[in-house]
Amino acid sequence: MTPEALSQLKKSAQEVGVDKDGGSAEELDKIFIREDKERYFSVGSQLPALEREEVVQFLQDNIDVFAWTTYDVSGIDPEFICHHLNVSHNAMPRKQPPRHASQEHAEAVKEEVNKLKQAGAIKEIFYPEWLANTVVVKKKNGKWRVCVDFTDLNKACPKDPFPIPRIDQLVDATVRHPRMSFLDAFQNYHQIPMSLNDQEKTAFRTPNGNYHYRVMPFGLKNAGSTYQRMVTRMFDSQLGRTMEAYIDDMVIKSKKVGDHLKDLHETFSVLRKHKLRLNASKCSFGVDSGKFLGYMITHRGIEFNPDQIKAILELHPPRNPKEVQKLAGMFAVLNRFISRSADRCRPFYRLLHKWKDFLWTDECNLAFEDLRQYLANPLILSRPEKKEVLYAYLAVMNYAVSLVLIRNDDGVQKPIYYISKSLQEAERRYLPLEKALLAVVHATRKLPHYFQAHTIVVLTQLPLQAIMRKLDYTGRVAKWGTKLGAYDVKYMPRTAIKGQDLVDFVAEFTESDTKQEDAMMTVMTIGLGNVPLWEVCTDGASNRKGAGIGVVLITPEKLVMEKSLRLGFIATNNEAEYEALLAGAQMVRHLGGEVVELYCDSRLVFGQINGEFEVRDERMKKYLERVKGVLRLFKSFQVRQIPRGQNAHADLLAMLATSLGSKLPQTVMVKDLLTSSLTGISVIEVHSICVGPSQMDSIVTFLQHGVLPEDKVVAEKVRRSAPRYWLSEEHKLYRRSYSRPYLLYVHPEAVEPLLEELHEGICGSHTGGRSLAHRAMTQGYWWPNIQRASQKYARKCDQCQRFAPNIHQPGGALNSLSSPWPFAKWGLNIVGPFPRAVGNKRWLFVGTDYFTKWVEAEPLANIRDTNAKKFIWKNIITRFGVLHTLISDNGLQFDSKAFRRYCADIGIRNGYSTPAYPQGNSQAEATNKVILAGLKKHLDDAKGRWVEELPHVLWAYRTTPRRSTGETPFSMTYGMEAVIPLELGFPTLKFDQYNNVTNHDMLHDSLNTIEERREVASVKMGSYQQKLKQAYDKGVKSRPLVPGDLVLRKVVGTARNPAWGKLGTNWEGPYRITSVAGIGAYRLEDLDGRVVHRPWNVNNLRRYYY
């Protein structure tokens, strides 16, 4: 029931004069204050004298909490609560056009406006943006009610999502308290102020002018939510303990009579603190029963509200669709009390769709009178205790499904809640078993608070639990099973019914032989003499094409199920007959049947089972023992022989299993039975592919025997997850899939071989982990953690790792190199080969100073270590002095013993970059790019002239400012800028005003300050390198490695086999990390212990999984 519906119900009750005593149901005594007939308190007449005196004295001491006139109401503090409209920014203000009103209506509006003005609830407004009209309606007592039409304003306001309590839960929480007091606020909504920013939006038109509300008016969209927010904040410490509140309906409840006065003290102190005033004429104190939220709350339970019943009993039959709509709404309020309400009210509901062709038929009148007679008999609903086990009865009809929730109170079954649902057109075509399941699912949607807090036992003879695990049923049933698995729902056969109301509920669902078309299928009751019978017709067939069996099962509800099995082994006709009997009996067992009649047309098999014929064949003896063992599992069984003509249905199914081209007018599932039933006499077939324990054993045990683990947490997990699985007749476990066929559970011991076949087998394509898991499920397999297991297997695949694409993301942070002073650290590299030039020169030695960025370069014909030594002596040492560190790659000309000895003799420290990692000698690599680009642009088609063009490129490089230092390499080296040839043709100011003496002095000054300029350049270079590092490190995907880890190394340069071409591997190894060589560099060895000569950077390594 919505807040609006509840409010309307109250107003209707007051209008017809059946709600005179406020919230009380028992007789009340009025306690007048100072003999003022207009001011009084209402106290329960059944109160003992002493308690009555204490309650009256308490009320008189707290008279300031009550309001008698509008002047007594000061209102709630706006800091605590005020109403905000939160009008959408896109909403356009709207002024409703004026409406013409009669003089009588205008006088009623004036009178109401004067009252509101005196109370300070409204204020006159000029030029409003929003403006609404007043609406005047006449009450049944002859007075006028004045309302404001806030339709346009409400459309512009979003819905307040503040949670409104469920009425059912509040009613349950209030019932069976020995002492209660019902409270009502004085002009409840008007005690909450409007937000100052929103007051003018509530403007309305009157004959005397335009006014706006200063307090929260009735009719606003979110007024109920604001009031609920206020009482929730105000009584936060009491709600659920000593008080319940649904918007403006409040009740103080006490578990003990002696505690009620203390609870009143606590509540009134809160009311006084927040200045919320009560309407004494609508409050009742010290009662044991009362009207609350449309129900009668007593110490016995939940009863009809007599006001509602009286209104219905005095109502005449509807004469138009509007009255039918009103009648349906009145019955909807009482749905909780009405058994199978959807079925009883169906004639009314059908009329709601026939507005033009309205006709109140005899059927409608009969249903109306039946409901009035039903409501004339008082019905008391009970409330469940905490953690109490609740029970449910089902009823399924052609047009509706119903459920009643009950509790067992000392052997008496008392109803808690009746719920019913009218079936849609598509739902009417459901199978009877599906309709029964729909009733349970519908109950979980309407009553989730009961299903979440209690164990619900559905008392039914129908095999609902077995159906949810059957492979043959639709995805709809599987989805319902998953939903019900979230709750603690159990299924048990229905025993004797205790309680006349429930007997009537069940009796109304008994099928009538005279009206089969209107008969309703219901849950049959298991009693001492009423045991449901399952009937099974079986037949076996054997011919040269093979053997097969057919089974036709008829449930107690006359639902026919078919099964056809093709035997995957050689069997005689008699053996096929036995297999058919076993298959039929096992089907009944899986569906929960306990009493069965088996029909077969084989005289031999029937005679051997009842002992008429002697069994001589050893295989027949084993089959007979097997059949008798299965039949002993039933409480009662009977095997009968029938003529073959009466067993044609099962015979046809058996022939279908042996035929290659048989056609039937319906779809029949044909399965393969690969092994004889004799193989399972002493050994129970395990659900998985391989024998061995697994984490799914508990689910298999629960599905097969209904036994849960002893651990409560594990048991709850198994119970909730079991509906997602199905156990086949061959004891194989399947998982229900959302979009594919059922998935076979794979035992942990079989996961590895299965993944190997899917990943590397004949049809394997070495897909990734997610694709591998998807393919496994597509093929019909599943196991726990299938994604994780597939990814782990794919990650460990040796071929996948060796042919994996190169990793372009850096694996470690950038380590920038710098020099502390000029010419201390040089980067040396070789560029080439170039086209042959004069002197057969094809190579270029390049040296770059890390501080000044000065470049030295020399073309050479050979690049041996002797050439490297000569270059360092001639181009670096003789011009700039002995350097401190030389950084180079791992070429033989730089890493030979002779070159190392030469550097050591002079005092030069050698530093080597890791292979295939240009950032290890970044300065030299950057210089190479600039020189190479300059040569390309200068040469055009004459590529052999690169030696002649090299000085020009070097000159341009040396006299161009570098971004890292902000200076040219020339000025950083010599202390001043060079004079370029251009200045001779186009003289600059420094060239025109050249003075030899002045120039000499300035040259000395420049040389004196060169160290300062170099310091500034060093700071700039550090800042530049920091920015480079930040940009580089954004793309880093860390690959942490430690000594002992196995890694693969990128195949680079000559390590790639040219004969393989594009089919070569991208990675080689694996290698073992022996130690850390530096930041991001590691020393390696192969698995045989042979050390790799040079360290390798992490960017060229990847972890090897095994």
Residue pairs with C-beta under 8 A, 6 or more apart in sequence:
1 9
1 167
1 293
1 294
1 333
3 164
3 224
3 246
3 247
4 224
5 329
5 333
6 167
6 246
6 249
6 293
6 294
9 294
9 308
9 333
10 19
12 311
13 19
13 307
13 308
13 311
15 139
15 140
15 141
16 140
16 311
17 140
17 141
18 306
18 307
18 310
18 311
19 291
19 307
21 28
21 42
21 284
22 42
22 182
22 184
22 281
22 282
22 283
22 284
23 182
23 184
23 249
23 251
23 282
23 283
23 284
23 290
23 291
23 292
24 42
24 44
24 182
24 284
24 287
24 289
24 290
24 291
25 287
25 289
25 290
25 291
25 296
25 297
25 298
25 306
26 44
26 45
26 46
26 287
26 288
26 289
26 290
27 45
27 46
28 42
28 43
28 44
28 45
28 284
28 287
29 42
29 43
29 44
29 45
30 40
30 41
30 42
31 40
31 41
31 42
31 43
31 56
31 59
32 39
32 40
33 39
33 40
33 41
33 60
33 63
38 68
39 68
39 280
40 280
40 281
41 56
41 59
41 280
41 283
41 285
42 280
42 281
42 283
42 284
42 285
43 52
43 55
43 56
43 59
43 284
43 285
43 286
44 52
44 284
44 285
44 286
44 287
44 288
46 287
46 288
47 55
47 286
51 257
51 261
51 286
52 286
54 261
55 261
55 264
55 285
55 286
58 261
58 264
58 265
59 285
62 268
62 272
64 272
65 268
65 271
65 272
65 277
65 278
66 72
66 186
66 277
66 278
66 279
66 280
67 73
67 186
67 187
67 277
67 278
67 279
68 280
70 115
70 118
70 119
70 120
70 121
70 187
71 118
71 119
72 186
72 277
73 119
73 186
73 187
73 190
73 191
73 277
74 275
74 277
75 190
75 191
75 192
75 193
75 215
75 275
76 82
76 191
76 192
76 193
76 230
76 274
76 275
76 276
77 274
77 275
78 193
78 195
80 230
80 233
80 274
81 192
81 226
81 229
81 230
81 233
82 192
82 193
82 194
82 195
83 192
83 193
83 194
83 195
83 198
83 216
83 220
83 222
83 223
83 226
84 195
84 197
84 198
85 153
85 157
85 195
85 198
85 201
85 220
85 222
86 157
86 158
86 160
87 153
87 156
87 157
87 198
87 201
88 156
88 157
88 158
91 155
91 156
93 129
93 130
93 201
94 130
94 131
94 152
95 128
95 129
95 130
95 131
96 131
96 132
96 133
96 149
96 152
96 205
98 133
98 205
99 133
101 109
101 134
101 136
101 207
105 136
105 144
106 207
108 136
108 144
108 146
109 134
109 136
109 146
109 206
109 207
110 206
110 207
110 208
112 146
113 122
113 206
113 208
113 211
116 122
116 211
117 211
119 187
119 190
120 214
121 190
121 213
121 214
121 215
122 211
122 212
122 213
122 214
123 199
123 211
123 212
123 214
124 209
124 210
124 211
125 200
125 203
125 210
125 211
125 212
126 210
128 200
128 203
128 210
128 212
129 200
129 201
130 152
130 153
130 200
130 201
130 202
130 203
131 203
131 204
131 205
131 210
132 148
132 149
132 150
132 151
132 152
132 153
132 202
132 203
132 204
132 205
133 148
133 149
133 204
133 205
134 146
134 147
134 148
134 149
134 204
134 205
134 206
135 146
135 147
135 148
135 149
136 144
136 145
136 146
136 147
137 144
137 145
137 147
138 144
138 145
139 145
147 218
147 219
148 202
148 204
148 217
148 218
148 219
149 219
150 202
150 217
150 219
150 220
150 221
153 201
153 202
153 220
153 221
154 219
154 220
154 221
157 220
157 221
157 222
159 221
159 222
160 221
160 222
160 225
160 226
162 225
162 226
162 228
162 229
164 224
164 225
164 228
164 246
164 247
165 228
165 244
165 245
165 246
166 449
167 246
167 293
167 294
168 336
168 417
168 447
168 449
169 449
170 244
170 246
170 292
170 293
171 292
171 293
171 295
171 297
171 302
171 383
172 302
172 383
172 384
173 240
173 244
173 253
174 180
174 244
174 251
174 253
174 292
174 297
175 297
175 298
175 301
175 302
175 383
176 299
176 300
176 301
176 383
177 253
177 254
177 255
177 299
178 254
178 255
178 256
178 257
178 288
178 299
179 253
179 254
179 256
179 257
179 260
179 286
179 287
179 288
180 251
180 252
180 253
180 254
180 287
180 288
180 289
180 290
180 297
181 251
181 252
181 260
181 264
181 283
181 284
181 285
181 286
181 287
182 249
182 250
182 251
182 283
182 284
182 287
182 290
182 291
182 292
183 250
183 251
183 252
183 267
183 278
183 283
184 248
184 249
184 250
184 278
184 279
184 282
184 283
185 191
185 248
185 250
185 276
185 277
185 278
185 279
186 277
186 278
186 279
187 279
188 227
188 248
189 215
189 216
189 217
189 218
189 223
189 227
189 248
190 215
190 216
190 217
191 215
191 275
191 276
191 277
192 215
192 216
192 226
192 227
192 230
193 214
193 215
193 216
194 202
194 213
194 214
194 215
194 216
199 212
199 213
199 214
200 212
201 212
202 212
202 213
202 217
202 220
203 210
203 211
203 212
204 210
204 211
204 212
216 223
216 226
216 227
217 223
224 247
227 247
227 248
228 245
228 246
228 247
231 245
231 247
231 250
232 239
232 245
234 270
234 274
234 276
235 243
235 245
235 250
235 267
235 270
238 263
238 266
238 267
238 270
239 245
242 252
242 253
242 254
242 259
242 263
242 266
242 267
243 250
243 251
243 252
243 253
243 263
243 267
244 250
244 251
244 253
244 292
245 251
246 293
249 292
249 293
251 290
251 292
251 297
252 260
252 263
252 264
252 267
253 263
254 260
254 263
260 286
264 285
271 277
271 278
284 290
288 298
288 299
289 296
289 297
289 298
289 299
290 296
290 297
291 297
291 305
291 307
294 305
294 308
294 333
295 302
295 303
295 304
295 305
296 302
296 303
296 304
296 305
296 306
300 380
301 380
301 381
301 382
301 383
301 414
302 336
302 380
302 381
302 382
302 383
303 378
303 379
303 380
303 381
304 334
304 337
304 375
304 378
304 379
308 330
308 333
308 334
309 375
309 376
311 330
312 330
312 331
312 371
312 372
312 375
313 372
313 375
313 376
315 327
315 330
317 360
317 364
317 365
317 368
318 324
318 326
318 327
318 360
319 360
320 358
321 351
321 352
321 354
321 355
321 358
324 348
324 351
324 352
324 358
325 352
327 348
327 368
328 345
328 348
328 349
328 352
331 338
331 341
331 345
331 348
331 371
334 341
334 375
335 341
335 418
335 419
335 420
336 381
336 417
336 418
336 419
337 375
337 379
337 381
337 418
338 344
338 345
338 371
338 374
338 375
338 418
338 420
339 374
339 402
339 404
339 418
339 501
339 504
339 505
339 508
340 395
340 397
340 400
340 402
340 418
340 420
340 505
340 508
341 402
341 418
341 420
342 349
342 399
342 400
342 401
342 402
342 420
342 421
342 422
343 397
343 399
343 400
343 402
343 420
344 367
344 370
344 371
344 374
345 367
345 371
346 367
346 399
346 400
346 422
347 361
347 363
347 364
347 367
348 364
348 367
348 368
349 422
351 358
351 359
351 360
351 364
379 415
379 501
380 414
381 414
381 415
381 416
381 417
382 407
382 409
382 414
382 415
382 416
383 416
384 390
384 407
384 416
384 450
384 453
384 454
385 407
386 453
387 453
387 454
388 407
388 454
389 408
389 454
389 455
389 457
390 405
390 406
390 407
390 416
390 450
390 454
390 455
390 456
390 457
391 405
391 406
391 407
391 408
391 413
391 456
391 457
391 458
391 459
392 403
392 404
392 405
392 406
392 440
392 443
392 456
392 457
392 458
392 459
393 403
393 404
393 406
393 459
393 460
393 494
393 497
393 502
393 505
393 506
393 523
394 401
394 402
394 403
394 436
394 439
394 440
394 458
394 460
394 462
394 522
394 523
395 401
395 402
395 403
395 404
395 439
395 505
395 506
395 508
395 509
395 520
395 522
395 523
396 402
396 432
396 435
396 436
396 439
396 509
396 520
396 521
396 522
396 523
397 509
397 520
397 521
398 423
398 428
398 518
398 520
399 422
399 423
399 428
400 420
400 421
400 422
400 423
401 420
401 421
401 423
401 435
401 436
401 438
401 439
401 442
402 418
402 419
402 420
402 421
402 439
403 418
403 419
403 420
403 439
403 440
403 442
403 443
404 415
404 417
404 418
404 419
404 502
404 505
405 415
405 416
405 417
405 418
405 419
405 443
405 447
405 450
405 456
406 413
406 414
406 415
406 416
406 499
406 502
407 413
407 414
407 416
408 414
408 498
411 498
412 498
412 499
413 497
413 498
413 499
413 502
414 499
415 499
415 501
415 502
416 450
417 447
417 450
419 442
419 443
419 446
419 447
421 438
421 439
421 442
423 430
423 435
423 438
427 435
427 438
430 438
431 559
432 521
432 557
432 559
433 462
433 463
433 464
433 467
433 557
433 559
434 476
434 477
435 521
436 460
436 462
436 464
436 523
437 464
437 467
437 468
437 477
437 480
438 480
440 458
440 464
440 480
440 484
440 489
441 480
441 483
441 484
443 451
444 451
444 483
444 484
444 487
450 456
451 487
451 488
451 489
452 487
454 488
455 488
455 489
455 490
456 487
456 488
456 489
456 490
457 489
457 490
457 491
457 492
458 464
458 489
458 490
458 491
458 492
459 492
459 493
459 494
459 495
459 523
460 491
460 492
460 493
460 494
460 523
461 493
461 494
461 523
461 524
461 525
461 526
461 532
461 556
462 523
462 557
463 555
463 591
463 592
463 593
464 491
465 491
465 592
466 590
466 591
466 592
467 473
467 477
467 591
468 477
468 478
468 480
468 481
468 484
468 723
469 481
469 703
469 722
469 723
469 725
469 726
469 727
470 477
470 590
470 591
470 726
471 726
471 728
471 734
471 742
472 561
472 669
475 738
478 723
478 724
478 736
481 723
481 724
481 736
482 723
482 724
482 736
484 723
485 719
485 720
485 721
485 722
485 723
485 724
486 720
488 716
488 719
493 526
494 523
494 524
494 525
494 526
495 525
495 526
495 527
496 525
496 527
497 503
497 506
497 525
506 522
506 523
506 525
509 520
509 522
509 523
510 522
511 519
511 520
511 521
511 522
512 518
512 519
521 557
524 530
524 532
524 556
524 557
526 532
531 594
531 595
531 635
531 636
532 556
532 593
532 595
533 556
533 595
533 596
533 597
534 553
534 554
534 555
534 556
534 588
534 591
534 593
534 595
534 596
534 597
535 553
535 554
535 596
535 597
535 599
536 551
536 552
536 553
536 554
536 584
536 585
536 587
536 588
536 596
536 597
536 598
536 599
537 551
537 552
537 554
537 584
537 599
537 600
537 642
537 647
537 649
537 650
538 549
538 550
538 551
538 552
538 577
538 580
538 581
538 583
538 584
538 598
538 599
538 600
538 650
539 549
539 550
539 577
539 580
539 600
539 601
539 647
539 650
539 651
539 653
539 654
540 547
540 548
540 549
540 550
540 571
540 573
540 574
540 575
540 576
540 577
540 578
540 579
540 580
540 602
540 654
541 547
541 548
541 549
541 550
541 573
541 576
541 651
541 654
541 655
541 657
541 658
542 548
542 571
542 572
542 573
542 575
542 576
542 658
543 658
545 658
545 659
545 660
546 566
546 567
546 657
546 658
547 566
547 567
547 569
547 570
547 571
547 572
547 573
547 575
547 576
547 579
547 657
547 658
548 564
548 565
548 566
548 567
548 576
548 653
548 654
548 655
548 656
548 657
548 658
549 564
549 565
549 567
549 576
549 577
549 579
549 580
549 583
549 653
549 654
549 657
549 673
550 562
550 563
550 564
550 565
550 580
550 649
550 650
550 651
550 652
550 653
550 654
550 655
550 656
550 657
551 562
551 563
551 564
551 565
551 580
551 583
551 584
551 587
551 650
551 653
552 560
552 561
552 562
552 563
552 649
552 650
552 653
553 560
553 561
553 562
553 563
553 584
553 587
553 588
553 591
554 560
554 561
555 561
555 591
561 587
562 649
562 653
562 668
562 669
563 583
563 587
563 653
563 669
563 671
564 653
564 654
564 656
564 657
564 668
564 669
564 670
564 671
565 579
565 583
565 657
565 670
565 671
565 672
565 673
566 657
566 658
566 670
566 671
566 672
566 673
567 576
567 579
567 657
567 672
567 673
568 672
568 673
568 674
568 675
569 673
569 674
569 675
569 676
571 579
571 676
573 602
574 602
574 604
574 605
574 620
575 619
575 620
575 623
575 676
576 654
577 600
577 602
577 604
577 605
578 605
578 620
578 623
578 624
578 626
578 627
578 677
579 673
579 676
579 677
580 600
580 650
580 654
581 598
581 600
581 605
581 627
581 639
582 626
582 627
582 630
582 677
583 673
583 729
584 598
585 596
585 598
585 627
585 630
585 631
585 634
585 637
586 630
586 729
587 729
588 596
588 634
589 630
589 633
589 634
590 729
593 634
594 634
594 635
594 636
595 634
595 635
595 636
595 637
596 634
596 636
596 637
596 638
597 637
597 638
597 639
597 640
598 637
598 638
598 639
598 640
599 639
599 640
599 641
599 642
599 647
600 606
600 639
600 640
600 641
600 642
600 647
601 641
601 642
601 643
601 644
601 646
601 647
601 651
602 641
603 641
604 613
606 612
606 639
606 640
606 641
607 613
608 615
608 620
608 624
609 624
609 627
609 628
609 639
610 639
615 621
615 624
619 678
622 678
622 681
623 677
623 678
625 681
626 677
626 678
626 681
629 681
631 637
631 639
644 651
652 664
653 668
655 662
656 662
656 664
656 668
656 670
657 670
684 731
685 730
685 731
685 732
686 731
686 747
687 696
687 700
687 727
687 731
687 732
687 733
687 745
688 694
688 696
688 732
688 733
688 745
688 746
688 747
688 750
689 744
689 746
689 747
689 749
689 750
689 754
690 747
690 749
690 750
691 747
692 747
692 748
692 749
694 747
694 748
695 748
695 784
696 725
696 733
696 745
696 784
698 708
698 709
698 714
698 718
699 718
699 721
699 722
699 725
699 733
700 727
700 731
700 733
701 707
702 708
702 718
702 719
702 722
703 722
703 725
703 726
703 727
703 733
704 727
704 731
708 715
708 718
708 719
709 715
709 718
724 735
724 736
725 733
725 734
725 735
725 736
725 745
726 733
726 734
726 735
726 736
726 742
727 733
727 734
728 734
732 744
732 745
733 744
733 745
734 742
734 743
734 744
734 745
735 742
735 743
735 745
735 782
736 742
736 743
737 743
737 777
737 782
740 777
740 778
740 780
741 780
742 780
743 777
743 780
743 781
743 782
744 780
744 781
744 782
745 782
745 783
746 754
746 781
746 782
746 783
747 783
748 783
751 783
751 789
752 793
754 776
754 781
755 772
755 776
755 789
755 790
755 793
756 793
757 764
758 764
758 772
758 775
758 776
758 779
759 766
759 767
759 772
759 793
759 794
759 797
760 766
760 797
760 799
766 794
766 797
766 799
766 800
767 775
767 794
768 791
768 794
769 787
769 790
769 791
769 792
769 793
769 794
769 795
770 787
770 790
770 791
772 790
772 791
772 793
772 794
773 786
773 787
773 789
773 790
773 791
776 782
776 786
776 790
777 786
783 789
794 800
795 801
795 1105
796 1105
796 1106
798 1106
801 1048
801 1067
801 1102
801 1104
801 1105
802 1048
802 1065
802 1066
802 1067
802 1068
803 1065
803 1066
803 1067
804 1066
804 1067
804 1102
805 1066
806 1050
806 1066
807 1099
807 1102
809 1035
809 1036
809 1037
810 1032
810 1035
810 1036
810 1037
810 1099
811 1036
811 1037
811 1038
811 1039
811 1080
811 1098
811 1099
811 1101
812 1036
812 1038
812 1039
812 1079
812 1080
812 1097
812 1098
812 1099
813 1029
813 1032
813 1033
813 1036
813 1079
813 1080
814 919
814 1028
814 1029
814 1032
814 1033
815 919
815 1079
815 1080
816 922
816 1025
816 1028
816 1029
817 825
817 850
817 887
817 921
817 922
817 923
818 825
818 850
818 851
818 1021
818 1022
818 1025
819 825
819 849
819 850
819 851
819 885
820 851
821 851
822 849
822 851
822 852
822 880
822 972
822 973
822 1014
823 849
823 851
823 852
823 854
823 876
823 880
823 881
823 883
824 850
824 851
824 883
824 884
824 885
825 849
825 850
825 851
825 883
825 884
825 885
825 886
825 887
826 847
826 848
826 849
826 850
826 876
826 883
826 885
826 886
826 887
827 847
827 848
827 850
827 887
827 888
827 921
827 922
827 923
827 924
827 927
828 845
828 846
828 847
828 868
828 871
828 872
828 886
828 887
828 888
828 894
828 924
829 846
829 888
829 889
829 921
829 924
829 925
829 927
829 928
830 843
830 844
830 845
830 846
830 863
830 891
830 893
831 843
831 844
831 846
831 928
831 931
831 932
832 842
832 843
832 844
832 863
833 842
833 843
834 841
834 842
834 843
834 844
834 859
834 943
834 946
835 842
835 943
835 944
835 946
836 842
836 944
837 859
837 944
837 945
837 946
837 947
838 947
839 859
839 861
839 947
840 861
841 859
841 860
841 861
841 947
842 861
843 859
843 860
843 861
843 862
843 863
844 857
844 858
844 859
844 860
844 931
844 950
845 857
845 858
845 859
845 860
845 863
845 867
845 868
845 871
845 875
846 855
846 856
846 857
846 924
846 927
846 928
846 931
847 855
847 856
847 857
847 871
847 872
847 875
847 876
847 924
848 854
848 855
848 856
848 923
848 924
848 926
848 927
849 855
849 880
849 969
850 887
850 923
851 972
851 1014
851 1018
852 965
852 969
852 972
852 973
853 923
853 927
853 962
853 964
853 965
853 969
853 972
854 880
854 958
854 969
854 970
854 972
854 973
855 927
855 931
855 954
855 957
855 958
855 969
856 871
856 875
856 876
856 879
857 931
857 950
857 954
858 871
858 874
858 875
859 946
859 947
859 950
860 867
860 871
863 891
863 893
864 893
865 892
865 893
865 894
865 896
865 898
865 899
866 898
867 893
868 893
868 894
868 899
869 898
869 899
869 902
872 883
872 886
872 908
876 883
877 883
877 906
882 906
882 907
882 908
883 908
884 908
884 909
885 908
885 909
885 910
885 911
886 903
886 908
886 909
886 910
886 911
887 911
887 912
887 913
887 920
887 921
887 923
887 924
888 894
888 895
888 910
888 911
888 912
888 913
888 921
888 924
889 912
889 913
889 915
889 920
889 921
890 912
890 913
890 914
890 915
890 1094
893 899
894 910
894 912
895 912
900 910
903 909
903 910
912 920
912 1094
913 919
913 920
913 921
914 920
914 1077
914 1081
914 1094
914 1095
914 1096
914 1097
914 1100
915 1052
915 1053
915 1094
915 1096
915 1097
915 1100
916 1050
916 1052
916 1053
916 1097
916 1100
917 1096
917 1097
917 1099
917 1100
918 925
919 925
920 1097
927 957
930 957
931 950
931 953
931 954
931 957
934 952
934 953
934 956
934 957
935 946
935 949
935 950
935 953
938 949
938 952
938 953
939 945
939 946
939 949
957 969
958 968
958 969
958 970
958 978
959 968
959 969
959 970
959 977
959 978
959 980
960 968
961 967
961 968
962 968
962 969
963 1024
964 1020
964 1021
964 1024
964 1025
965 972
965 1017
965 1018
965 1020
965 1021
965 1024
966 1016
966 1017
966 1020
967 1013
967 1017
968 977
968 978
970 977
970 978
971 977
971 978
971 1013
972 1013
972 1014
972 1017
975 1003
975 1006
975 1007
975 1010
975 1013
976 1003
976 1006
979 991
983 991
984 991
1039 1098
1039 1101
1039 1102
1039 1103
1041 1047
1041 1073
1041 1082
1041 1098
1041 1101
1041 1103
1042 1073
1043 1073
1043 1074
1043 1075
1043 1076
1043 1082
1044 1072
1044 1073
1045 1072
1045 1073
1045 1103
1046 1069
1046 1070
1046 1071
1046 1072
1046 1073
1046 1103
1046 1104
1046 1106
1047 1069
1047 1070
1047 1071
1047 1072
1047 1073
1047 1082
1047 1084
1047 1101
1047 1102
1047 1103
1047 1104
1048 1067
1048 1068
1048 1069
1048 1070
1048 1071
1048 1101
1048 1102
1048 1103
1048 1104
1049 1067
1049 1068
1049 1069
1049 1071
1049 1084
1049 1096
1049 1100
1049 1101
1050 1066
1050 1067
1050 1068
1050 1100
1050 1101
1050 1102
1051 1064
1051 1065
1051 1066
1051 1067
1051 1068
1052 1100
1055 1068
1056 1064
1057 1064
1067 1102
1069 1086
1069 1104
1070 1087
1070 1104
1070 1106
1071 1084
1071 1085
1071 1086
1071 1087
1071 1092
1072 1084
1072 1085
1072 1086
1072 1087
1073 1082
1073 1083
1073 1084
1074 1082
1074 1083
1074 1084
1074 1085
1074 1091
1075 1082
1075 1083
1076 1082
1076 1083
1077 1083
1077 1095
1078 1095
1080 1097
1080 1098
1080 1099
1081 1095
1081 1096
1081 1097
1081 1098
1082 1095
1082 1096
1082 1098
1082 1101
1083 1091
1083 1092
1083 1095
1084 1091
1084 1092
1084 1095
1084 1096
1085 1091
1085 1092
1086 1092
